[in-house]
């Protein structure tokens, strides 16, 4: 009886590892929470693991009446974040108003993000509306697209 129970437990553990993550509102919300924790810790190495290799990143910035659109690759995005985090202090990052819709094997996420930091003795506050797409790739949830519209 013990061997049957042990075998059942091992089989369940093994199949859970093979199956990996699932694409549900709950798992996507957990991913978003993970991103928030990673951003607060300023950890680009951990963030890199959550982004797909061919992620599409578009950043629309509005500051002082000027608008600019940037399209960046994954490594360029991570490098920009790392440089910014190293130059600034008292960094805060908050995600709110998260809305997740699952459709055709993709999670469509919209949220608001507020960031504050002090750079060169000047406080900077930015707010953005972000739209992301999350997909299951090799049994792992990955962000495949980010479109951020920021106001500084």
C-alpha positions in Angstrom: 0.0 0.0 0.0 2.8 2.4 0.8 4.5 1.7 -2.5 1.3 2.4 -4.4 0.8 5.7 -2.5 4.5 6.7 -3.1 4.2 5.8 -6.7 1.0 7.9 -7.1 2.7 10.9 -5.5 5.8 10.5 -7.7 3.6 10.2 -10.8 1.7 13.3 -9.8 4.9 15.3 -9.2 6.4 14.1 -12.5 3.3 15.0 -14.6 3.0 18.4 -12.9 6.6 19.2 -13.9 6.0 18.1 -17.4 2.8 20.1 -17.8 4.4 23.2 -16.4 2.3 26.4 -16.0 -1.2 27.0 -17.2 -2.6 30.1 -18.9 -5.4 31.2 -16.5 -6.3 34.6 -15.0 -4.8 33.4 -11.7 -1.5 32.4 -13.2 -1.2 35.6 -15.2 -2.0 37.7 -12.1 0.7 35.8 -10.3 3.1 36.6 -13.2 2.2 40.3 -12.9 2.8 40.3 -9.2 6.2 38.6 -9.9 7.0 41.4 -12.4 6.1 44.0 -9.7 8.4 42.4 -7.1 11.2 42.0 -9.6 10.9 45.7 -10.7 10.9 46.9 -7.1 14.1 44.8 -6.6 15.6 46.3 -9.8 16.5 42.8 -11.0 16.9 42.7 -14.8 18.2 39.1 -14.7 15.0 37.8 -13.2 12.9 40.0 -15.5 14.7 38.7 -18.5 13.4 35.2 -17.7 9.8 36.4 -18.0 10.1 38.0 -21.4 10.0 36.0 -24.6 13.1 36.1 -26.8 11.3 37.9 -29.6 9.2 40.2 -27.5 7.7 43.3 -29.2 8.2 46.4 -27.0 6.8 49.8 -27.9 7.1 52.7 -25.5 5.2 55.9 -26.2 6.5 58.8 -24.1 4.9 62.2 -23.6 7.0 64.7 -21.7 6.9 68.5 -21.6 4.5 68.6 -24.6 6.7 66.4 -26.7 5.8 62.9 -27.9 8.2 60.1 -28.8 7.8 56.5 -29.8 10.5 53.9 -29.2 10.6 50.3 -30.4 13.2 48.3 -28.5 14.4 44.8 -28.5 14.5 42.7 -25.4 18.2 43.2 -24.5 18.0 46.9 -25.3 15.0 47.2 -23.0 16.7 45.4 -20.2 19.9 47.5 -20.6 17.8 50.7 -20.5 16.1 49.6 -17.3 19.4 48.6 -15.7 21.1 52.0 -16.6 18.1 53.9 -15.3 17.9 52.0 -12.1 21.6 52.4 -11.5 21.5 56.2 -12.0 18.5 56.8 -9.7 17.5 56.1 -6.1 14.4 55.8 -4.1 12.7 53.9 -6.9 9.1 52.8 -6.5 7.0 50.8 -8.9 3.3 50.1 -8.5 0.9 48.2 -10.8 -2.8 48.9 -10.5 -6.1 48.4 -12.3 -5.1 45.1 -13.8 -7.5 43.6 -16.3 -6.9 40.2 -17.8 -8.7 38.6 -20.7 -7.9 35.1 -21.9 -8.7 34.4 -25.6 -7.3 31.9 -28.1 -4.4 30.8 -26.0 -3.3 34.3 -25.2 -3.7 36.5 -22.1 -4.4 40.2 -22.9 -3.4 42.4 -19.9 -4.1 46.0 -19.4 -2.8 47.9 -16.3 -1.7 51.2 -15.0 1.9 51.6 -13.7 3.2 54.4 -11.5 6.9 54.9 -11.0 8.8 57.4 -8.9 12.5 58.0 -8.5 15.1 60.6 -7.7 17.7 61.2 -10.4 20.3 63.9 -10.2 18.6 65.3 -7.1 15.3 65.7 -9.0 12.2 63.7 -8.3 10.7 62.1 -11.4 7.2 60.6 -11.5 5.9 58.7 -14.4 2.5 57.1 -15.0 1.8 54.7 -17.9 -1.0 52.7 -19.3 0.4 49.3 -20.3 -1.0 46.6 -22.6 0.7 43.3 -22.6 0.3 39.9 -24.1 1.2 36.8 -22.2 1.6 33.4 -23.8 2.5 29.9 -22.7 5.9 29.1 -24.4 7.6 25.8 -23.6 5.3 25.4 -20.6 6.3 28.7 -19.1 4.3 32.0 -19.1 6.2 34.6 -21.1 5.4 38.2 -21.9 5.4 38.5 -25.7 4.3 42.1 -26.2 4.4 45.3 -24.2 2.9 48.6 -25.3 3.4 51.4 -22.7 2.0 54.9 -23.0 3.9 57.0 -20.5 3.5 60.5 -19.2 6.4 62.1 -17.3 
